[in-house]
Amino acid sequence: MPAMSASNDRPGANPFAAYNPYGQEPAAAGKGNAAATGLGAIAAGPMPPPAGPAAAELVFDVTEADFEALVLERSLDVPVLLDCWAPWCGPCRSLGPVLERVVQSLGGRVLLAKINTDEAPTISAALGIRSIPLVVLFAGGRPVDKFVGALPEGQIRQFLDKHLGKLPGGASPVDELRLAAAQADEAGQPDEAEALLQEVLAVEPRHAATLMDLAERHIARAELDAAQPLLDAVAAEARGDRHPALSKRIELARNRPAGNAAEFRARIAANPKDFEARFGLAALQVYEGDFSAAFDQLLEVVLRDKGEHRERARTQLVEWFGACGDAEAVNRGRRYLGMYLN
Protein backbone atom coordinates (compact mmCIF):
# COMPACT_ATOMS: atom_id res chain seq x y z
CA MET A 1 0.00 0.00 0.00
CA PRO A 2 1.51 3.38 -0.99
CA ALA A 3 2.38 5.79 1.79
CA MET A 4 0.14 8.46 0.27
CA SER A 5 -2.92 8.57 -1.92
CA ALA A 6 -3.95 11.06 -4.55
CA SER A 7 -7.34 11.17 -2.93
CA ASN A 8 -6.68 10.31 0.71
CA ASP A 9 -4.98 12.74 3.04
CA ARG A 10 -1.95 11.73 5.03
CA PRO A 11 -2.20 12.48 8.75
CA GLY A 12 0.03 15.25 9.92
CA ALA A 13 0.51 18.98 10.11
CA ASN A 14 -0.42 21.45 7.42
CA PRO A 15 2.00 21.77 4.49
CA PHE A 16 5.16 23.70 5.42
CA ALA A 17 4.24 23.71 9.11
CA ALA A 18 7.47 21.88 9.93
CA TYR A 19 9.41 25.06 9.37
CA ASN A 20 6.74 27.73 8.92
CA PRO A 21 8.33 29.49 5.94
CA TYR A 22 5.51 31.97 5.62
CA GLY A 23 6.47 33.38 8.99
CA GLN A 24 10.13 33.79 8.04
CA GLU A 25 11.79 36.81 6.58
CA PRO A 26 12.77 36.43 2.91
CA ALA A 27 16.23 34.96 2.44
CA ALA A 28 18.97 37.47 1.97
CA ALA A 29 20.90 37.52 -1.30
CA GLY A 30 23.67 34.98 -1.62
CA LYS A 31 23.51 31.25 -2.14
CA GLY A 32 24.89 30.40 1.25
CA ASN A 33 21.62 31.48 2.86
CA ALA A 34 19.53 28.72 1.27
CA ALA A 35 20.57 26.27 3.97
CA ALA A 36 19.09 28.56 6.62
CA THR A 37 15.57 27.60 5.56
CA GLY A 38 13.90 24.60 7.17
CA LEU A 39 14.43 22.25 4.22
CA GLY A 40 18.08 23.22 3.99
CA ALA A 41 18.66 21.41 7.27
CA ILE A 42 17.56 17.97 6.09
CA ALA A 43 20.92 16.86 4.74
CA ALA A 44 23.50 15.16 6.90
CA GLY A 45 26.33 16.96 5.14
CA PRO A 46 27.09 19.53 2.44
CA MET A 47 25.01 19.25 -0.73
CA PRO A 48 26.73 18.59 -4.06
CA PRO A 49 26.53 21.42 -6.60
CA PRO A 50 24.30 20.96 -9.62
CA ALA A 51 26.18 19.00 -12.25
CA GLY A 52 25.70 17.88 -15.81
CA PRO A 53 22.97 18.97 -18.20
CA ALA A 54 20.31 19.07 -15.46
CA ALA A 55 21.67 22.41 -14.24
CA ALA A 56 20.86 24.06 -17.57
CA GLU A 57 17.46 22.49 -18.29
CA LEU A 58 14.09 24.00 -17.55
CA VAL A 59 12.62 20.68 -16.34
CA PHE A 60 14.61 18.24 -14.22
CA ASP A 61 14.30 15.53 -11.59
CA VAL A 62 15.56 16.05 -8.05
CA THR A 63 16.23 13.77 -5.09
CA GLU A 64 16.88 14.33 -1.41
CA ALA A 65 20.63 14.37 -2.18
CA ASP A 66 20.48 17.34 -4.56
CA PHE A 67 17.33 19.11 -3.36
CA GLU A 68 19.14 22.01 -1.72
CA ALA A 69 21.38 22.70 -4.70
CA LEU A 70 18.75 22.27 -7.43
CA VAL A 71 15.71 23.77 -5.70
CA LEU A 72 16.60 25.99 -2.75
CA GLU A 73 19.78 27.51 -4.16
CA ARG A 74 18.56 27.83 -7.72
CA SER A 75 15.40 29.55 -6.50
CA LEU A 76 17.61 32.40 -5.29
CA ASP A 77 18.13 33.27 -8.97
CA VAL A 78 14.94 32.08 -10.66
CA PRO A 79 11.64 30.74 -9.26
CA VAL A 80 11.41 26.95 -9.11
CA LEU A 81 8.17 24.96 -9.21
CA LEU A 82 8.45 21.71 -7.27
CA ASP A 83 6.14 18.99 -8.62
CA CYS A 84 5.58 16.44 -5.85
CA TRP A 85 4.36 13.23 -7.49
CA ALA A 86 4.44 9.43 -7.26
CA PRO A 87 4.31 6.72 -9.95
CA TRP A 88 0.99 5.32 -8.69
CA CYS A 89 -0.78 8.71 -8.72
CA GLY A 90 -3.01 9.08 -11.79
CA PRO A 91 -3.66 12.85 -11.39
CA CYS A 92 0.12 13.33 -11.11
CA ARG A 93 0.63 11.78 -14.53
CA SER A 94 -2.04 14.08 -15.97
CA LEU A 95 -0.55 17.19 -14.38
CA GLY A 96 3.10 16.56 -15.25
CA PRO A 97 2.90 17.24 -19.01
CA VAL A 98 0.79 20.36 -18.42
CA LEU A 99 3.37 21.77 -15.98
CA GLU A 100 6.16 21.03 -18.46
CA ARG A 101 4.30 22.75 -21.29
CA VAL A 102 3.66 25.86 -19.18
CA VAL A 103 7.24 26.09 -17.92
CA GLN A 104 8.73 25.58 -21.38
CA SER A 105 6.49 28.30 -22.77
CA LEU A 106 7.85 30.79 -20.24
CA GLY A 107 11.36 30.52 -21.66
CA GLY A 108 13.39 30.23 -18.46
CA ARG A 109 11.44 32.65 -16.24
CA VAL A 110 10.58 29.69 -14.00
CA LEU A 111 12.05 26.18 -13.63
CA LEU A 112 10.30 22.89 -12.91
CA ALA A 113 11.77 20.36 -10.48
CA LYS A 114 10.07 16.97 -10.15
CA ILE A 115 10.44 14.86 -7.01
CA ASN A 116 9.13 11.33 -6.44
CA THR A 117 7.65 11.53 -2.94
CA ASP A 118 7.95 7.76 -2.46
CA GLU A 119 11.73 8.16 -2.72
CA ALA A 120 11.96 11.37 -0.67
CA PRO A 121 10.38 10.69 2.74
CA THR A 122 12.40 13.37 4.52
CA ILE A 123 11.38 16.15 2.17
CA SER A 124 7.80 14.86 2.12
CA ALA A 125 7.73 15.07 5.90
CA ALA A 126 9.32 18.53 5.91
CA LEU A 127 6.68 19.77 3.49
CA GLY A 128 3.96 18.08 5.53
CA ILE A 129 2.54 16.49 2.39
CA ARG A 130 -0.91 15.04 2.95
CA SER A 131 -2.06 14.53 -0.64
CA ILE A 132 -0.62 14.67 -4.13
CA PRO A 133 -0.14 16.07 -6.66
CA LEU A 134 1.23 19.00 -4.71
CA VAL A 135 3.04 21.82 -6.53
CA VAL A 136 5.13 24.26 -4.51
CA LEU A 137 6.65 27.49 -5.85
CA PHE A 138 10.06 28.32 -4.37
CA ALA A 139 11.59 31.79 -4.65
CA GLY A 140 14.40 33.38 -2.69
CA GLY A 141 15.38 30.02 -1.20
CA ARG A 142 11.98 29.27 0.37
CA PRO A 143 8.42 28.23 -0.60
CA VAL A 144 6.13 31.14 -1.33
CA ASP A 145 2.96 29.48 -2.63
CA LYS A 146 1.44 26.12 -3.51
CA PHE A 147 -1.55 24.34 -5.00
CA VAL A 148 -2.92 20.82 -4.67
CA GLY A 149 -4.47 18.75 -7.45
CA ALA A 150 -4.28 18.57 -11.24
CA LEU A 151 -5.30 22.10 -12.19
CA PRO A 152 -6.02 22.96 -15.84
CA GLU A 153 -3.42 24.92 -17.77
CA GLY A 154 -5.21 28.25 -17.50
CA GLN A 155 -5.34 28.10 -13.69
CA ILE A 156 -1.67 27.11 -13.53
CA ARG A 157 -0.78 30.13 -15.65
CA GLN A 158 -2.86 32.35 -13.38
CA PHE A 159 -1.08 30.88 -10.35
CA LEU A 160 2.30 31.73 -11.87
CA ASP A 161 1.22 35.05 -13.30
CA LYS A 162 0.53 36.55 -9.89
CA HIS A 163 4.14 35.79 -8.92
CA LEU A 164 5.99 36.28 -12.20
CA GLY A 165 4.26 39.60 -12.67
CA LYS A 166 6.08 40.82 -9.56
CA LEU A 167 9.48 40.02 -11.06
CA PRO A 168 11.50 42.56 -13.05
CA GLY A 169 9.86 43.03 -16.42
CA GLY A 170 6.53 41.51 -15.36
CA ALA A 171 4.60 39.14 -17.61
CA SER A 172 5.69 39.23 -21.26
CA PRO A 173 3.25 39.72 -24.15
CA VAL A 174 3.74 36.07 -25.08
CA ASP A 175 2.87 34.96 -21.54
CA GLU A 176 -0.28 37.10 -21.57
CA LEU A 177 -1.41 35.79 -24.96
CA ARG A 178 -0.86 32.17 -23.97
CA LEU A 179 -2.73 32.70 -20.71
CA ALA A 180 -5.63 34.22 -22.64
CA ALA A 181 -5.56 31.26 -25.06
CA ALA A 182 -5.71 28.75 -22.20
CA GLN A 183 -8.63 30.64 -20.66
CA ALA A 184 -10.44 30.64 -24.01
CA ASP A 185 -10.00 26.88 -24.29
CA GLU A 186 -11.40 26.37 -20.80
CA ALA A 187 -14.36 28.59 -21.72
CA GLY A 188 -15.14 26.35 -24.72
CA GLN A 189 -13.86 28.83 -27.32
CA PRO A 190 -11.24 26.85 -29.29
CA ASP A 191 -11.33 29.18 -32.33
CA GLU A 192 -10.57 32.19 -30.12
CA ALA A 193 -7.79 30.23 -28.41
CA GLU A 194 -6.23 29.32 -31.74
CA ALA A 195 -6.37 32.92 -32.93
CA LEU A 196 -4.53 33.99 -29.78
CA LEU A 197 -1.86 31.35 -30.36
CA GLN A 198 -1.40 32.71 -33.87
CA GLU A 199 -0.85 36.12 -32.30
CA VAL A 200 1.94 34.59 -30.18
CA LEU A 201 3.74 33.56 -33.38
CA ALA A 202 3.33 37.09 -34.72
CA VAL A 203 5.29 38.27 -31.65
CA GLU A 204 7.72 35.34 -31.47
CA PRO A 205 7.63 33.26 -34.69
CA ARG A 206 9.73 30.36 -33.33
CA HIS A 207 8.04 30.01 -29.94
CA ALA A 208 8.39 26.25 -29.49
CA ALA A 209 5.43 25.49 -27.22
CA THR A 210 3.06 27.53 -29.38
CA LEU A 211 4.25 25.90 -32.60
CA MET A 212 3.58 22.49 -31.07
CA ASP A 213 0.23 23.61 -29.63
CA LEU A 214 -0.94 24.68 -33.09
CA ALA A 215 0.47 21.55 -34.72
CA GLU A 216 -1.47 19.39 -32.27
CA ARG A 217 -4.70 21.21 -33.12
CA HIS A 218 -4.13 20.56 -36.82
CA ILE A 219 -3.36 16.89 -36.17
CA ALA A 220 -6.62 16.53 -34.23
CA ARG A 221 -8.45 17.86 -37.31
CA ALA A 222 -6.47 15.54 -39.65
CA GLU A 223 -4.81 18.60 -41.23
CA LEU A 224 -1.46 16.88 -41.44
CA ASP A 225 0.03 19.06 -44.17
CA ALA A 226 -0.63 22.10 -41.99
CA ALA A 227 0.83 20.47 -38.88
CA GLN A 228 4.12 19.29 -40.33
CA PRO A 229 5.61 22.74 -41.17
CA LEU A 230 4.85 23.91 -37.64
CA LEU A 231 6.76 20.97 -36.16
CA ASP A 232 9.62 21.50 -38.61
CA ALA A 233 9.93 25.10 -37.39
CA VAL A 234 10.60 24.05 -33.78
CA ALA A 235 14.29 24.44 -32.92
CA ALA A 236 16.01 21.12 -32.23
CA GLU A 237 17.08 22.13 -28.73
CA ALA A 238 13.49 23.05 -27.78
CA ARG A 239 11.71 19.90 -28.97
CA GLY A 240 11.78 17.80 -25.80
CA ASP A 241 9.56 14.70 -25.59
CA ARG A 242 6.48 16.34 -27.06
CA HIS A 243 7.86 16.90 -30.56
CA PRO A 244 8.60 13.23 -31.35
CA ALA A 245 5.19 12.25 -29.94
CA LEU A 246 3.43 14.66 -32.32
CA SER A 247 5.60 13.51 -35.21
CA LYS A 248 4.63 9.92 -34.44
CA ARG A 249 0.95 10.85 -34.56
CA ILE A 250 1.44 12.32 -38.04
CA GLU A 251 3.27 9.19 -39.15
CA LEU A 252 0.47 6.97 -37.84
CA ALA A 253 -2.21 9.09 -39.48
CA ARG A 254 -0.44 9.08 -42.87
CA ASN A 255 -0.03 5.31 -43.13
CA ARG A 256 -3.24 3.29 -43.21
CA PRO A 257 -2.66 -0.27 -42.00
CA ALA A 258 -3.87 -3.20 -44.06
CA GLY A 259 -7.12 -4.97 -43.25
CA ASN A 260 -10.79 -4.36 -42.68
CA ALA A 261 -12.13 -3.32 -39.28
CA ALA A 262 -15.42 -5.20 -39.68
CA GLU A 263 -13.60 -8.41 -40.58
CA PHE A 264 -11.27 -8.04 -37.61
CA ARG A 265 -14.23 -7.53 -35.28
CA ALA A 266 -15.97 -10.63 -36.68
CA ARG A 267 -12.85 -12.71 -36.12
CA ILE A 268 -12.54 -11.47 -32.54
CA ALA A 269 -16.21 -12.21 -31.85
CA ALA A 270 -15.67 -15.78 -33.10
CA ASN A 271 -12.41 -16.23 -31.20
CA PRO A 272 -11.44 -13.73 -28.47
CA LYS A 273 -7.89 -15.14 -28.60
CA ASP A 274 -7.41 -14.21 -32.27
CA PHE A 275 -4.59 -11.88 -31.29
CA GLU A 276 -3.58 -11.01 -34.85
CA ALA A 277 -7.10 -9.68 -35.43
CA ARG A 278 -6.81 -7.59 -32.27
CA PHE A 279 -3.47 -6.16 -33.43
CA GLY A 280 -4.94 -5.38 -36.85
CA LEU A 281 -8.02 -3.70 -35.41
CA ALA A 282 -5.95 -1.69 -32.94
CA ALA A 283 -3.70 -0.41 -35.74
CA LEU A 284 -6.73 0.75 -37.72
CA GLN A 285 -8.20 2.45 -34.64
CA VAL A 286 -4.98 4.37 -34.02
CA TYR A 287 -4.90 5.40 -37.67
CA GLU A 288 -8.40 6.82 -37.17
CA GLY A 289 -7.27 8.60 -34.00
CA ASP A 290 -9.18 6.38 -31.54
CA PHE A 291 -6.29 5.56 -29.22
CA SER A 292 -8.56 4.59 -26.34
CA ALA A 293 -10.23 1.79 -28.34
CA ALA A 294 -6.84 0.61 -29.60
CA PHE A 295 -5.52 0.46 -26.04
CA ASP A 296 -8.49 -1.73 -25.07
CA GLN A 297 -7.69 -4.23 -27.83
CA LEU A 298 -4.05 -4.57 -26.83
CA LEU A 299 -4.87 -4.71 -23.13
CA GLU A 300 -7.08 -7.72 -23.94
CA VAL A 301 -4.03 -9.37 -25.51
CA VAL A 302 -1.93 -8.65 -22.41
CA LEU A 303 -4.69 -10.08 -20.20
CA ARG A 304 -5.30 -13.23 -22.24
CA ASP A 305 -1.77 -14.23 -23.32
CA LYS A 306 1.32 -15.09 -21.29
CA GLY A 307 3.82 -15.42 -24.14
CA GLU A 308 5.15 -13.48 -27.12
CA HIS A 309 1.84 -11.83 -27.95
CA ARG A 310 1.73 -10.26 -24.48
CA GLU A 311 5.21 -8.76 -24.88
CA ARG A 312 4.40 -7.52 -28.39
CA ALA A 313 1.23 -5.86 -27.08
CA ARG A 314 3.07 -4.32 -24.14
CA THR A 315 5.75 -2.86 -26.42
CA GLN A 316 3.15 -1.45 -28.80
CA LEU A 317 1.16 0.07 -25.95
CA VAL A 318 4.22 1.85 -24.56
CA GLU A 319 4.97 3.32 -28.00
CA TRP A 320 1.39 4.49 -28.48
CA PHE A 321 1.20 5.95 -24.96
CA GLY A 322 3.95 8.33 -26.02
CA ALA A 323 2.07 9.40 -29.14
CA CYS A 324 -1.45 9.73 -27.70
CA GLY A 325 -2.58 13.25 -26.91
CA ASP A 326 -5.41 12.12 -24.61
CA ALA A 327 -3.90 12.13 -21.10
CA GLU A 328 -6.97 10.45 -19.59
CA ALA A 329 -6.79 7.56 -22.08
CA VAL A 330 -3.07 7.16 -21.47
CA ASN A 331 -3.49 7.16 -17.68
CA ARG A 332 -6.22 4.54 -17.92
CA GLY A 333 -4.14 2.42 -20.30
CA ARG A 334 -1.05 2.58 -18.09
CA ARG A 335 -3.09 1.71 -15.01
CA TYR A 336 -4.63 -1.39 -16.56
CA LEU A 337 -1.34 -2.44 -18.16
CA GLY A 338 0.31 -2.35 -14.75
CA MET A 339 -2.54 -4.35 -13.22
CA TYR A 340 -2.45 -7.01 -15.95
CA LEU A 341 1.32 -7.42 -15.85
CA ASN A 342 1.43 -7.87 -12.06
Helices and strands as residue ranges (DSSP letters): G 21-23, G 31-36, G 38-41, G 52-56, E 59-61, H 67-67, I 68-73, G 74-76, E 80-85, H 90-105, E 111-116, G 117-119, H 121-127, E 134-139, E 142-148, H 153-164, H 173-186, H 190-203, H 208-220, H 224-232, G 236-238, H 242-254, H 261-270, H 275-287, H 291-304, H 308-323, H 327-341
